Amino acid sequence: MPEPVRWGPDNPHPLSRMKTELIWEGKYDEYGNRRPIRLPASPLPLQRIETIDEPHDREKARQLDMFDEAAFARKAHQDDFRNVLIWGDNKLAMASLLEQFRGKIDLIYIDPPFDVGADFTMQVQVGDEAEALQKEQSVLEAVAYRDTWGKGTDSYLHMMYERLTLMRDLSSDEASIYVHCDYRVNSHLRLILDDILSPLNIRNEIIWRRANAHNDPGRCGIITDTILYYSRGIKPVWNDQFTPYSDEYVASHWAKADEEGGRFRLIPLDAPRHGSGGSLLYEWKGKWPAPSRTWAYVREKMEQFDREGRIVYTKNGTPCLKRYMDESPGLPLQNLWEDIPPVNPMALERLGYDTQKPEALLQRIIKASSNEGDLVADFFCGSGTTLAVAEKLGRRCIGVDLGRYAIHTTRKRLIQVQRELHGAGKPYRSFDVYNLGRYERQWWQLERLKGANTEHRAIVLQFYKAAPLKGAPHPLLHGTRQGAYVHVDEIDGIFTFAELLPVAQAAQAAGARELHCLAWEFEMELALKKQAVEAETGLTIRLKYIPREIMEPSRSECQFFEAGHLEVKPIVNGRKVDVQLVRFTPALAEAPEAELAALRERAVRSPFDFIDFWAVDFTWSEGKPFEHHWQDFRTRKDRSLKTRTDIGWEYPTSPPVGPLQSPPVDGGTKGGQRHRICVKVIDVFGVDTTTAIEVEV
């Protein structure tokens, strides 16, 4: 039997040498080495899918000439920087941003999920009437926005460690990082931030009172959140902020009043001595300051106060300055924030987003820790409060979120800010929407699925709750669900009409009555073209998007949305063109059959009720980002929606030159030039449907 190990001064136990740190499963490998953040060998390229400069594009509809364009840009735009909104995994998005923005972000605020393993849901409104939400509530809950993080503390901590490390690398030396959390995770996050940024760089632990008193059975009422405030370096940007004086503070500290009612307090005009005193050491009215003190102001300033009658002498002859309350900006900001209420149900800024934070909270943070023109980022941007406030305050901004509804909400919010600023004669910034597209899927396939396409299909079938086919009647048929055959397209593919036909023929030969085709992307207008295949084969064909949420490591279920269908027509008046919505079939999600039937009935009866947002690109061409020349959308307060554009887009009389217009299709005809128009509709679930038409003017 081997001798037991003897620990002691000559052979210290490993635990006796450990430093104070937070350990979780996955932080170290089997050899005790710190695990590096697993990232692609080279950054995944961000794909720009939309470009939005709404006020400018309305002006451009009037066909500004080159000089008008330049004048508009000088007047309307802050600068050439375009704000960035990214839909996708924030870890991969930050890794892609490092190449351009390493060490350049001046302020980061994040509001990551607090409750490990919790589902965050929100309800959506349908149609013009607010009451419609209540009538359809049970249906909508099944397809509402959902976002799940982690299945345990280890998973959550490792996720946050990786992301906070990337945020540090993106931050400038003068940057600040604010992490919003609550009692469940604040201690863990503080230790992770100490690990990444150093315990010396915590600037404050801010307590925000987010609710009034309420009853939490069995414990004290929970009415506060924690905001951990760290700096990247030793000298972060800081602009003093002040809060208004309370009535009690005014009564106790500004009790004196002059003949005109102006409240003031007396401030001693001497100050502690630092060094020899210099110009602050002199005789004033026959009196010298005490040996350890000097005057607080130079003689010239004292003489000015004296001429203004601002100096009062105490009984022992010490001069004091009358400091009026209206000269003071308020009480210097403390770390207990009780003066910012949450977003109440009737607030104009309320979007119905459960985790939405008030704009006043972000205004305080952004004003305190950044300057105009600085770059502000939020990598869990949610409803877009950080980005909206940053834009209003003249900062540049980057936002990332993995939820389609979060990106949809933020897009609408930033467009509203553009409109508000432009309407008030203030400069604004354009912004672009990006994703990682197929590159994100390729990384997921390589990292999680070890490159196997068969494993990709197995995962998709599992999330779709379909049984994989063994000994399938045809290699194009991969599973079955409730009597329907299921086809799963390749991870890099765009499912086209040419692919649909052989799949449908294989399903028909196998005796199927229904076919479900699952794909990451569908060819434009395939939802309409499939009708011919259905007529030929006698099949009912469902086209369903594979949700990107299945790539999240902790996700256990997802919503699959049917591909929608959109029909529009051009309205031509001379050289001016508008677009009219004609027909829309919304993308509908998985739901219990009774509820799905109710959704479909509503979609047939009032399909436009499901449109939350639509936009038109009058100069669209294949391969370029969608340019928002016009859009209309519902807001919480205004549920109305136009079904026809009102811009009167005017095409130039000569063939377009340069990047502002796409070339005429087929070079035009004798009757005029042909242009392509793309229309994008986003429904109440955040799913987009697009179509393209041609117009000759």
Beta strands, then each sheet from edge to edge (+ up, - down):
strand 1: 47-52
strand 2: 83-87
strand 3: 105-110
strand 4: 171-181
strand 5: 202-209
strand 6: 224-231
strand 7: 242-243
strand 8: 256-257
strand 9: 263-268
strand 10: 270-272
strand 11: 293-295
strand 12: 311-313
strand 13: 319-324
strand 14: 331-332
strand 15: 336-337
strand 16: 375-378
strand 17: 396-401
strand 18: 431-435
strand 19: 467-468
strand 20: 479-481
strand 21: 484-488
strand 22: 514-519
strand 23: 540-545
strand 24: 561-562
strand 25: 565-573
strand 26: 576-585
strand 27: 611-617
strand 28: 626-628
strand 29: 630-633
strand 30: 649-650
strand 31: 674-683
strand 32: 688-696
sheet 1: 15+ 5+ 6- 4+ 3+ 16+ 17+ 2+ 18+ 1- 28-
sheet 2: 7+ 14-
sheet 3: 8+ 9- 13+ 12-
sheet 4: 10+ 11-
sheet 5: 19+ 20- 21+ 22+ 23+ 24-
sheet 6: 25+ 26- 30+
sheet 7: 29+ 27- 31+ 32-
end
